[in-house]
Structure formats: structure tokens, C-alpha cells
């Protein structure tokens, strides 16, 4: 995640709503963006 977050922060507004999968490396998105929802592949979403 060290290389991903600077790129994400540079290219996505902090007011954005982000949707990712349940990967734990996305946990900090909730603290960085307006909202963070997840797709749970383990629940066949």
C-alpha cells in the first residue's frame, strides 16, 4: 500500500465515495475519503 496511496490521493478527490473489495489494504480509505463501501466477494457480491 505504500506505493498505492500516494497515487490514489493525487488522483481522487477527498470528497469522493470509494468502492473497493474487502482487501485489508483498503482499510485506510475510510479515513481518507468521504465514504468507503466494499464489495464482499466472499459473500458472492
SEKOLLO-985534 format. One record per atom (N, C-alpha, C): residue number from 1; residue in one letter; x, y, z. Coordinates in steps of 0.1 Angstrom, whole numbers, always signed. Layout:
BEGIN
loza | lumkol | x | y | z
NUM | a | X | Y | Z
...
END
This chain:
BEGIN
loza | lumkol | x | y | z
1 | x | +8 | -12 | +0
1 | x | +0 | +0 | +0
1 | x | +9 | +13 | +0
2 | x | +21 | +11 | +3
2 | x | +30 | +23 | +3
2 | x | +30 | +30 | -10
3 | x | +30 | +23 | -21
3 | x | +30 | +29 | -34
3 | x | +16 | +33 | -39
4 | x | +6 | +26 | -35
4 | x | -8 | +29 | -40
4 | x | -14 | +41 | -34
5 | x | -13 | +44 | -21
5 | x | -20 | +55 | -15
5 | x | -16 | +69 | -21
6 | x | -3 | +72 | -23
6 | x | +1 | +85 | -29
6 | x | -6 | +87 | -43
7 | x | -6 | +77 | -50
7 | x | -12 | +77 | -64
7 | x | -27 | +80 | -62
8 | x | -34 | +73 | -54
8 | x | -48 | +74 | -51
8 | x | -52 | +88 | -46
9 | x | -44 | +93 | -36
9 | x | -47 | +106 | -31
9 | x | -44 | +117 | -41
10 | x | -35 | +115 | -50
10 | x | -32 | +125 | -60
10 | x | -43 | +126 | -71
11 | x | -50 | +115 | -73
11 | x | -59 | +114 | -84
11 | x | -74 | +113 | -81
12 | x | -77 | +112 | -68
12 | x | -91 | +111 | -64
12 | x | -94 | +121 | -53
13 | x | -104 | +129 | -55
13 | x | -108 | +140 | -46
13 | x | -111 | +134 | -32
14 | x | -108 | +140 | -21
14 | x | -111 | +135 | -8
14 | x | -126 | +135 | -6
15 | x | -134 | +142 | -14
15 | x | -148 | +143 | -12
15 | x | -155 | +131 | -19
16 | x | -147 | +122 | -26
16 | x | -152 | +111 | -34
16 | x | -157 | +100 | -25
17 | x | -167 | +92 | -31
17 | x | -171 | +80 | -25
17 | x | -164 | +69 | -32
18 | x | -157 | +61 | -24
18 | x | -148 | +50 | -29
18 | x | -155 | +36 | -27
19 | x | -154 | +28 | -37
19 | x | -159 | +14 | -35
19 | x | -148 | +4 | -39
20 | x | -144 | -5 | -30
20 | x | -133 | -14 | -32
20 | x | -139 | -28 | -28
21 | x | -130 | -38 | -29
21 | x | -133 | -51 | -23
21 | x | -129 | -51 | -9
22 | x | -130 | -63 | -2
22 | x | -127 | -63 | +12
22 | x | -113 | -65 | +16
23 | x | -104 | -63 | +7
23 | x | -89 | -63 | +10
23 | x | -86 | -54 | +21
24 | x | -78 | -59 | +31
24 | x | -75 | -51 | +42
24 | x | -66 | -39 | +39
25 | x | -59 | -40 | +28
25 | x | -50 | -29 | +24
25 | x | -58 | -16 | +20
26 | x | -72 | -17 | +19
26 | x | -80 | -6 | +16
26 | x | -86 | +0 | +29
27 | x | -83 | -5 | +40
27 | x | -89 | +0 | +53
27 | x | -87 | +15 | +55
28 | x | -76 | +20 | +51
28 | x | -74 | +35 | +54
28 | x | -82 | +44 | +44
29 | x | -88 | +38 | +34
29 | x | -97 | +47 | +26
29 | x | -108 | +53 | +33
30 | x | -113 | +47 | +44
30 | x | -124 | +53 | +52
30 | x | -119 | +66 | +58
31 | x | -107 | +67 | +62
31 | x | -101 | +79 | +68
31 | x | -97 | +89 | +58
32 | x | -96 | +86 | +46
32 | x | -91 | +95 | +36
32 | x | -101 | +101 | +27
33 | x | -112 | +94 | +24
33 | x | -123 | +98 | +15
33 | x | -136 | +100 | +22
34 | x | -145 | +107 | +16
34 | x | -159 | +110 | +21
34 | x | -166 | +97 | +26
35 | x | -165 | +87 | +18
35 | x | -171 | +74 | +22
35 | x | -164 | +63 | +15
36 | x | -165 | +51 | +21
36 | x | -158 | +39 | +16
36 | x | -168 | +27 | +18
37 | x | -172 | +22 | +7
37 | x | -180 | +10 | +7
37 | x | -172 | -2 | +1
38 | x | -176 | -14 | +4
38 | x | -169 | -26 | +0
38 | x | -178 | -36 | -7
39 | x | -172 | -43 | -17
39 | x | -178 | -54 | -23
39 | x | -172 | -66 | -16
40 | x | -181 | -75 | -11
40 | x | -176 | -87 | -3
40 | x | -177 | -99 | -13
41 | x | -166 | -102 | -19
41 | x | -165 | -113 | -29
41 | x | -168 | -127 | -21
42 | x | -164 | -127 | -9
42 | x | -167 | -140 | -1
42 | x | -182 | -142 | +1
43 | x | -190 | -132 | -1
43 | x | -204 | -133 | +0
43 | x | -211 | -133 | -14
44 | x | -203 | -136 | -24
44 | x | -207 | -136 | -38
44 | x | -213 | -123 | -43
45 | x | -208 | -112 | -38
45 | x | -213 | -99 | -42
45 | x | -205 | -95 | -55
END
